Amino acid sequence: MAPGQQRKGSLAIVMSQRFARAQRVRRRVEFQRVYETGARARGRFLTVLARPNGLQGMRLGIAATRKLGSAVRRNRAKRLVRDVFRRNEGTPGFDVVVIPRPELLDAEFTSLEADYRTTLRRALAR
């Protein structure tokens, strides 16, 4: 059975790993609000900005700029950040924008995850 599947009777049900729209910061205006009024914390592999959103869930936005390199490198950075976000439930009611640094691409996943947790905790405490 492939990852993300569950056996139900004789049928395999594929569970989606995608982020729903409600879990994403999508619009430019939403990103701008977080940049202007959010708390910023810098970590070793990424920068985290957090701002209360008045919603029940936590939403993620990723700003992977061309400073990271080619589209392949930017997409890999975004996949890593999404995976870390999925595995680490944060405080509900916040919009979080993550700006990955080039060092993120060479980091071990466990150290990346630890850096995300501590950086997010610092941003939410401000």
N, C-alpha and C positions, 0 to 999 in steps of 0.2 A: 504494500500500500504506500502511496506517495505521501510526502509530508503535507500536512494541512488537510488530510482526509480522515473521515471517520466511517467506520463500518456500521451500517444500519440495515439489518437483515442481510440481503444479498447485494444491496446497492452501496456503493461508496459515495458519501456526500462530501463534496469539496467545500471547505470552509475558506472564505475569502480572507486574504491577508491585507487587503487594500484599506486605506484610510477613507472613511466616509467624509463627505463634504463638511459635516458638522465637526469633524476632528481636525480640520485644516484652517489655517489663516490663509485666505486666498486672494483677497482684493488688495490693491495698492493702498487704499485708504486704511485698511486694517493694519498693514505693515507700517504705514506712516504713524499711526497712533501708538503702536508699540515702540517705534524708534524715538518718538518725541516724548512720551510720558512714561515709558517703561523703565524698570530698574535694570542696569547692565552689570554683568559680572564676567570677567575674563578668566578663562581656564587655560590649561596647557594646549589643548587641542581644538577648543571652540570658544566662542563668545555667546553668552545667553542673555537675551532680553526678555523680561517678563512683565506683564501688565494685567491687572484684574479685568475680566471681560463680562462679569455679571451672568454668565451661563453656568450650567451644571457641570460641564466637562472641561477638560484641558485641551487646548488646540495648539497645533504645531505649525510653524512656518519655517522654511529653510531658505536662507539667502546665500546660495553658493555662487560666488562671483567668478569672473574669469581669472582672478588672481590665483585660483586653484589650479588652473591649467585647462586642458582640453575638455570637451564635452564628456568624454569617457571618465575622466577624473572627477569632474563635478557631479556626474550621475552616481558614481561610486560613493562619493562623500554623502550625497543625499540618501542613498540606500542605507548606509551605516547609521546616519543620524536617525532615520525613521525606525530602524531596528532597535536602537538604544531607547528611543522614546516609547516604543511598544512594550519593551521589557521592564520599564521603570515607570510605574504609575506615579504621577505627581499630584500636587494639590489641585483639586478641581476648582474651576472658576478663574483660570488664568489663560492668557494667550502667551505662548512662548515662541520667540523667534531665535533660531540658532544660526550663527555665522561660523561655518567650519573654517579651520586654518589648514594650510597645506600639510602640517605635521600629522593631522588626523589620518591621512591616507596610509601612513607608515606605522601607525600605532597598533598595538595589540588590542583586541576587542575588549578585554577585561579592564585594561587601563583607560580606554576610551569611555567605557561605561562608568567607571569610578569618577573620572573627571567630569562627566556630564552630571552625575548625581551631586557632587560637591558644588559645582558651579551653579546648578539650578537652585540648590539650597541657599547659596549666598545671594542670588538674585531675588529669590522670594522673600528673604529676610529684610531686604532694603525697603 
